[in-house]
Amino acid sequence: MKKLGKGMFKDTARVDQPEGTMRDALNANLNIKKGSISNEWGTTEYPNNANFRVLGRAVLDDDRIVMFGQQVDTVDTVITYTDQIRILNTRNQEVIILYQNNALNFQQTHPIVTTHRKNQADEYLVYFTDGYEEEEEIYIGFDYVTG
């Protein structure tokens, strides 16, 4: 087995790659003591989120995930989207809808970016934005007469 204990090195071409370094890694865990690399475990599908399109998320310290996205429902070939904020408990797969309102105006073209912190009452505060702004038509006040 080839040992790659010197870490990532992307500064040179592949043919000039220094011995013991790697150029790319996907889901890799480095074990420095053993000098080995292993893959992380894969992802888990949660059936409770089958029709939920995730546009952003915040992973909390207690392994819960706050998800921002759209519930997609199809009735008689009519597709409807409902904007939702959910929390997923990864330990028992319980999903709770925290807030649901299309006034959130989530857009699939604008991923949601989040950050979070705990306050002094040990509560999580999650801040989010998608940077989306609707353009408004502005009437300047000129009337044109055609004749």
C-alpha positions in Angstrom: 0.0 0.0 0.0 1.3 3.4 -0.9 1.6 5.8 2.0 0.3 9.3 1.4 1.1 10.9 4.8 2.4 14.3 3.5 -1.1 15.7 2.7 -2.5 17.6 -0.2 -0.2 19.2 -2.8 -1.8 20.8 -5.9 1.0 23.3 -6.8 2.6 21.2 -9.6 1.5 19.1 -12.5 0.6 15.5 -11.9 3.9 14.2 -13.3 5.8 16.4 -10.8 3.7 15.3 -7.8 6.0 14.9 -4.7 6.2 11.4 -3.3 3.8 10.8 -0.4 1.4 13.6 -1.4 -2.0 13.4 -3.0 -3.5 15.8 -5.5 -7.2 15.2 -4.9 -9.3 13.5 -2.2 -13.0 13.0 -1.9 -14.4 12.1 1.6 -10.9 11.1 2.7 -9.9 10.6 6.3 -6.1 10.7 7.1 -4.8 8.6 9.8 -1.4 10.1 10.6 -0.3 7.4 13.1 -1.0 4.6 10.6 -0.1 6.6 7.5 -3.3 5.6 5.8 -6.2 7.1 4.0 -9.8 5.8 4.2 -13.1 6.9 2.8 -15.8 8.4 5.0 -19.1 6.7 5.4 -21.6 7.5 2.7 -24.7 9.5 2.9 -28.0 8.3 4.4 -31.4 8.8 2.7 -34.2 9.9 5.0 -37.6 8.8 3.7 -39.3 11.6 5.5 -37.6 14.0 3.1 -38.6 12.2 -0.1 -40.3 15.2 -1.8 -38.3 17.9 -0.1 -35.8 19.9 -2.2 -33.0 21.2 0.1 -31.7 24.6 -0.9 -29.5 25.2 2.2 -28.7 23.7 5.6 -27.0 24.3 8.9 -25.5 21.3 10.7 -25.8 21.9 14.5 -23.3 20.6 17.1 -25.8 18.0 18.4 -26.1 16.3 14.9 -29.4 17.9 14.0 -29.7 19.6 10.6 -31.8 22.7 10.0 -32.9 22.5 6.3 -34.2 25.3 4.1 -36.1 24.3 1.0 -39.2 23.5 -0.8 -41.8 20.7 -0.4 -42.7 19.6 -3.9 -46.2 18.1 -4.4 -47.9 16.9 -7.6 -51.6 16.6 -7.9 -53.1 15.9 -11.3 -50.0 17.1 -13.1 -50.0 20.4 -11.2 -46.7 20.9 -9.3 -46.8 23.1 -6.2 -43.9 24.3 -4.1 -44.2 25.1 -0.4 -41.3 27.0 1.2 -40.3 25.3 4.5 -37.7 25.3 7.2 -37.3 21.9 8.8 -35.1 20.3 11.5 -33.9 16.8 11.1 -32.8 14.7 14.0 -30.2 12.3 12.4 -30.3 10.0 15.4 -34.0 9.0 15.3 -34.8 10.3 11.7 -37.5 12.6 13.1 -38.4 15.6 10.9 -40.2 18.6 12.4 -41.4 21.5 10.2 -40.4 24.7 12.0 -41.9 27.2 9.6 -43.9 27.0 6.4 -44.8 30.0 4.3 -44.4 30.9 0.6 -43.6 34.4 1.7 -40.1 33.1 2.3 -39.8 33.3 -1.5 -37.0 30.6 -1.8 -35.6 30.3 -5.3 -34.0 27.2 -6.7 -31.5 29.4 -8.6 -30.3 31.0 -5.3 -28.7 28.5 -2.8 -29.3 29.4 0.8 -26.2 30.2 2.9 -26.4 29.8 6.7 -24.4 30.4 9.8 -25.4 29.6 13.4 -24.4 30.1 17.0 -25.6 29.4 20.5 -26.8 32.3 22.7 -26.4 32.6 26.5 -29.6 30.6 27.0 -28.0 27.7 25.2 -30.4 28.1 22.2 -29.3 27.8 18.6 -29.7 30.9 16.4 -29.5 30.2 12.7 -29.0 33.1 10.3 -29.7 32.6 6.6 -29.8 34.4 3.3 -30.1 33.5 -0.4 -29.1 36.9 -1.8 -32.3 37.0 -3.9 -34.0 40.3 -4.5 -37.0 40.8 -6.7 -36.7 43.6 -9.2 -39.3 46.3 -8.8 -40.7 48.3 -11.6 -40.0 51.9 -10.9 -42.3 54.6 -12.5 -40.2 57.7 -13.1 -43.1 59.9 -14.1 -42.6 60.5 -17.8 -45.7 60.2 -20.1 -45.1 59.8 -23.8 -47.6 61.0 -26.3 -47.7 59.2 -29.7 -49.4 60.9 -32.5 
